[in-house]
Amino acid sequence: MFLTFLACLGVALVISAIVMFSIRSKLKSVRFARTACNYERAGSFGVTKSADTFLYRNVVRIPRPQNTGRRR
């Protein structure tokens, strides 16, 4: 009885793993690549001007309270 239960559980786990990996593989439309050449279409990206645009120039710095080692 217990061995039958374990066998059924094992078969169910194997079937669910196969289904899960099958569905998971369909979700990956892009594979890992070290460079961006594989992600872009040839000739679809051209940089003509390089500039940084900042929306805000104010930087407000608030000091963090120092830990004195005492617990409250």
Sequence and secondary structure as in RCSB ss.txt:
>XXXX:A:sequence
MFLTFLACLGVALVISAIVMFSIRSKLKSVRFARTACNYERAGSFGVTKSADTFLYRNVVRIPRPQNTGRRR
>XXXX:A:secstr
 HHHHHHHHHHHHHHHHHHHHHHHHHH  S   SSGGGTS TTS          S             S   
